[in-house]
Amino acid sequence: MTPLRNRRLPLLALVAVLSLSSPASAAQPPGRTSAAAAAATPDRPSYDVRLRADADGSHWAGRQTVSFRNASRTPLRSVDVRLWGNGTDGCGVPGGPSPVRVGRVSGGTPRPLAVGCTALRIDLPKPLPYGARARVSFDLAIAVPDRVHRFGRDGAYRFLGNALPLLSVRDARGRHLDPDVGLGESFFSLTGDFRVALDHPDALVVPATGTTTRRPGAPGRTVSTSVARGVRDFAWAAGPFRSRKVTTPGGVRLNAYWTATTPPEAVATGLGDGVRSVDSFGKRFGRYPYGELDLVMSDHLDDFGSMEFPGLVLLWTEPEGSAVVHEIAHQWFYGIVGNDQFTAPWLDESFAQYANQSYYGEDTAGCWEDQGRWPSDTAALTRTMGYYADGHRPEYVRVVYARGSCALHDLERVLGGPRMAAVLRGYVRDHWLGVATTADFKRAAQAATTQDLGPFWAEHRIG
């Protein structure tokens, strides 16, 4: 996510601005993952979704099926489905139910919704042994909330980020049922395959995660079917978008979509930076594996910012530019290399901001010293989203975005540019389409030098 007002603000100015804001199987084979990630279950999910939209894309209804494997040696007796679209409204909105509702569950017995109606536990008919697969299905109804948001609306345009239910993760730490704290992201999911068929009026243009084919539906309607492999989530939008398609020199197709009020110069800047950065990051971290990437632009998202999804980024634009480079960097740091965003938000936001600053060649030589003192004695790069939500909200951007990216620039100065580049490329390779932890990154960095990095981690509060 990028609540950044200007993609190229100097670091001190960025902190000053953001501290006042309120941020509301692929081409390359998987690499090794940490022990905890290897034990994560249920894994290898396959989502099959069929939804039909109303006249303007405000309501979608249909059925979702997800099959999965038990990767744990312990028999799996239930699965948890996360309804992240209910994170803001919980169990109801004024005058109505939750935005995301499920019903008519098959393949298991549902329990009452929990965690503010964002978690649905489904008991399986019998314990699922190690290596076996099962599936659950349910009716799904989605009502797009009336707010400008990653899951919301802007005039005639609908944005459906975090709207599709996803399987939750269980690993050595137990069931991951963390709440949406209304700040940053709390998400954690494993990569899987999606096939999503969206039946919608012809007048709606529907950008979506994955590769999309379209066919005529009932009179006046189109069925857009998107297929994505090796992704953690699926997002789409709907509305009378204008569009343009280009192919980067590296062979990635960029599909740009924008609202009627988005300034042409902002579209041109966003598309240009998108073309260059996706190829640049592909050379630096490993080739972008999904073939195409959708850029969905609006100039009315100023109260929200921008947001990354696999194969699709939602961008707030200004004439001076957008956060497109930061969001595209998230395709590697969160998308390709996954992390538990509630437990370790720095592993995606700090890394994406570091990549963004490196791409623009920003002068970060003294950024760590320029940050001055830590905002509190308890602040640290490895704090959870729960810490920030519990009375430390003003620290979030200053620590995770600014100090986190500066710590990585500082590490680059310790290791040297070529060695830091090798560390990051190896780190991405070894956790390709998997999940990484802070310990994984620290091991990768330490393996690149004979110098003891213990004092470095202590100084930068990377526990």
N, C-alpha and C positions, 0 to 999 in steps of 0.2 A: 504494500500500500504506500502511496505517496501523498501526504497532505501538504506537499511542497508548493509554496506560492510561486516560486521561480526556480527552475531547474538548475540555475547556475549562480545562485546566491553564494557569496563568500560564507565560509563556515560560521563566523561569529554572527553575521547578519541572519543566517539561516536559523541559528539557535534563538536569536531574539524574536524572530517572527513566529517560529513554530511553537515556542514556549507559550505563546499567547493564544494559539489556535486550539480548537477542540475537534480532532479528527473523529468525527463521528465513527503391440509390443513394437518398439521403436527401432530406428535404423541402427543404433549402436547398442550392443548387448549390455545387459545389466552387469555392473561390477560387484565387488564385495560390499557388504554392509556391516555395520557393527553387530555385535552379538545380540544386543537387545532388538535391533531391527530385524535380524534374521528370524527371531522367535515371534515377531509380531503376527497377529492373527485377528480376524480371518483375512487371508491374502488372496492374490490373483482374482479380485472381484471382476465380474462382468455385468454391466448394467444395460438393460434393455428397457427403453422408455418410449411410450407413445402418448402424446398429448395433443389436445385440440384447443385452439384459441378462440376467444370470442371476437367480436368485430374489430376491436382496437388493441387486442393483445393484453388486456388488463387481467383476464382470467384464463387459466389453462387447466384442463382436466383430462384425466386418462388413467393409465396404469403403468406401474414400474415394477420390474422384476430384477433382482440381483442374485447372481449365483456366486459362490465363494468356496474357498478351500480352507480346511483347518490346518494351519502350519505348526500348531503346537502339539507337543507330545501328550498334553492333557486333553481328553475328549471335550469338545465344545458343546455346551448345553444350551447356549443362547447367543444371540447377536444383538448389538445395539445399533440403531439407525439414528443418525443425527439430522435433525430438522433445523439447520442453521438459519434458515429464513425466518424463524420465529425468535431469533436472538434479541431483536430490539423490542418486539411487542409481547413476547412471552406467550401466555395462554389466551390472549385476546386483545383486540384493539377496540377503541371506543365505538360502540354500536355494532360490533361484529366479532367473529371468531379469529383464531390465529391465521396469519397469512398462508401458512402451509399446513394442510390437513391430510391425514391418511386414514384409510378405512378398508374394510373387507380384506383383512390380512389372510393370506394363505401360506402354507409351508411352515407355520408355527403359530403360537398363541401369544397375542400382544398383551403387554402389561400396561398400566396407566402411564401416560406421558410424565416425564420427569425433567429436572433441570430447566425449569421455565418453559416447558413444552418443547424443548429442543432435543430430547432424547427419548427414543422408543425402544424398549427392550422386547425382543421376541424370543420366547422359549421354543426351542426346536422339539419336534416330536420325539426324538431319541438322541442320545449323545452322538456327536459326529466325531469319528475317530481321526487320528492323524492322517493327513494326506487325502481324506475323502472330501467330496464336494456336496453342497446342498444349495437350495435356493429358497428365497421368500419373495412374495409378491404382495402388492397392495394398490388400492385405488389412491390416486393422488390428485389433490385440488390445490391450485396456487392462485392467490389473489395478490396482485402486485400492489404494495402499499403506496399510499398517496404522499410520497415524500421524494425529494431528490436524493438518491442514494444508490449504492451499488445494487441493492434490491429495492427498486423504486421506480419513479417515473419523472419525466421532464416534458411537460406538454403532451405532444402526441407520441413521445418515445418511451419505451418500457425497457428497463434493465433488470435482467434476472440473473444476478450473481448470487451465489450461495443459496439459491432457491431449490435446487434439486437435492433430495435426501441422499446421504452418503453413509456407508458403513463406518462405524467407529473402530478404533484400534484397541487391541489388548496386547500387552507384552509383559516383560518381566516386572514392570511397575504396576501392572493391574489394568483395570478398565479406565480408559481415558474419556472421562465425562466432564471435562472442564466447562465452565460457563462462558458465554459470550459476555465479556465485561464492558462492551460498548466503547472500546478503545483498541486500535490496532486490530490484530487477528488472534483468535484462539483456536484455529483449526489444526487438525492433524488427521491425515488420511494416507493410505497406501495407494500406489499406482494401480490402475486397472484399465479395462477397456469399456468404452461407451458406444452404444448405438441408440441415438435419440431421434425419433421421428416427430416432427412438429407440423401439425396440420393447421394452416393459418390462412387468412384472407389474402388474395393476390396483392392487395395494396400494401401489405406489410413486407418490408425487407428484414430478413432474420439472420444477422451474423451470429456465429456460434463456434464453440470449440470444435476442432477437428476438421475433416474434409467433408464438404456438404454437396449433396446432389439434390436436384429438385425435379419433381414430376407434377403434372396436373392432378388435382384432387377432385372433389365435388365442384359443380359449377361455381366459379368465382373464388376458388380456393386452390392453394398449393400445398404440397407435402414436401417439406425440407428435411432430409435425413442426413444427420451428421454422424460420422464415425471417427472415433479418436482412440488410439491405443497407447497405453503406458502413461496415462494422465491421472492426476489426483482429484480432479473436480471437473465439472462441466458447467459452462455459463453461456447465456445467449441474450440477445436483445431483440426488440421488435419495434418497427416504426417506419415512417417514410424517409429512411436514410438516403442520402446521396452516397455514391460509392466510386471507388477507383481501385484497380488491381495492378500491381507492379511485381516484377520478379527481381530480387537482388542479384548482384553479380555472383554471389555464392549459391544461387539456386533456390532461395526461400521465397515463396510467394507471399506478399503482403497484401491483404485486403483492407483497404481503408474505408471506413463508414463515418459519416458525420451528419449532424443535424443541420437544418436549413439556416440557423443563425450562427453557426460556427464560422469565424472569419476565414476566408480563403488562404490568407498568409499563415494562419495557425495550422491549417490542414497541410499546407506545403512544408512547413517546418517540421511538423510531426512525422509526416511520411518520409521526408528526407533523413531525419535523424533515425527513424525506424529502420530504413533500408541499410544505412551505414552501421548502426550499432548491432543489429542481429548478425551481420557477417563478422564484425569485429569480435564480438563475444564468442561466436562460433570458432574462430581461429584461436582465441585465447583459452577458452574453457572446454571446448569440445563441440562438434557440429550440432546445430539445432536439429532435433530429431523428428519434428512433427510435420515438416514439409511446408506448412503455411501458418500464418499468424494474422489474426484480425485485430485491427486498431479501430476502436469505437470511440469517436470524439464528440464532445459536447462542450459548449462554453458556459453552461449553467451549473456545473458541478462544484462551484467554488466553496460551498459550505461542506463539501465532502472530500474532494480531492480526486485522486486516481486510484485504480485498483487492478491488481494482476490476477489473472486466471490462466490456466493452461491453454495455450494457443489463442488467447484473447485478452486484450488489455482495454480497460475502460479509462479514458483520459479526459481530464479537465484541461481545456486549452486556453491560452492567452495569445495575443498577437506576438509576444516575445518568444513563445514556445510552449512546451508542455513537459510533463514528467515522463515522456515516452521512453527515454533511455533507462531511467531507474526501473520502470515497470518491465521493460524487456529483459533487464538483468535478472529480474525475478523469475524469468523462465528457467534460469539455471539454479538460482538460489531460492528455493521453495518448490519449484516445479520439477526440475531434473534431480537436484539434490534436495530431498525433502527434510523437514525438521518438524518437531513438535512446536508449533508456533506459540502455544500458551506457555510452555516451559522454557523455551529458549528463543525469544523473539529476535535476538541479535543475530542468530545464524542466517536469517534471511534479510532483515532490514539493513543491518550494518554492512553485510556483504554486497547487497544491491547498491547501497549508497557509495561504497568504496569503488565498485565497478563503474558507476555513473561518473564519479569524480575523475577516475583514471581515464575514462573515455574522453572527457572534455579537457584533459591535461591540466586540471586545476593545480595551483600551487598549494601543496599541503605540507611543505617542508617543516613548518612550525606549528601545525594544527593542534598537536597534543598539548603543547605548552600554551597555545592561545586559548584553549578551553578554560584555563584557570582551574579553580578548585572544583572538586566533585560537588554536586548540589546538596549532598547530605552524607553523613557518615555511613549510612546503610546502602547508598547507591553502588551499583556494580553492573558490569555488562551482562552478567549471567542471571540477573533477576527475572522472575516470571511475570506474566501479565497480571497475575493476582497481586503481586507487589505493587505494580503501578496503579491498579484499580483501588487498592486499599490505602488511600491517602497520599500517594506519590505520583499522581497524574502529571504534574508539571515536569517531572523528571524524564518522562518517557522519550520525548523527541530529543531532548538534550543529551541523554545517555545513549539510547539505542541508535539513533541516526548519526548524531554528531560525534560523540566520543567513540562509538563503535567503529565507524569508518576511519577515524583518526588512529585508532589502535591498529587497524590493519595497515594503514600507511606507515605507521611506526614500525610494525613488524617487517614491512618491505625494506625499510631503511636498515634494519638489523641484518636481515638475510641477504639483501641485495636484490635488485630488480629481477635478474634472470632466475635466481633461486626461488623468489616468491612466486614468479609465474609458473615455475615447475611444480611448486607445492600446490597451488590452486588447481592446476590442470590435473595433477595426480589425485587430489582430493575429490574433484568432480568425477573423474574416471572410476575411482574406487567405490563411489556411492551413487553411481549412475542409476537413476530410477529407484533408488533406495532411500534410506533415512540416515542422516548423520547427526552426531551429537557434538557438543563442545569438546568432549574428550577425544573424539575422532580427529577433529581439526588440530588440537594441540599435539597429538601424536604425529600427525602429518608434518607439522611445522618443526617439531623437535627432531624428527628423522632427517631433516634437511641440513642440520648444522651440528657441529660438535660443541657449540656454546650451550651452556645450560640456560634454557629459557625460563626457568622457574622464577627468577626475579622479574622478568618481563611480564609474565602472567600476573604476578602479585601486584606490580605497579599499575597495571591496566585493569585490575580487579576482574580477571577472567578465571573464575574458580574451577 
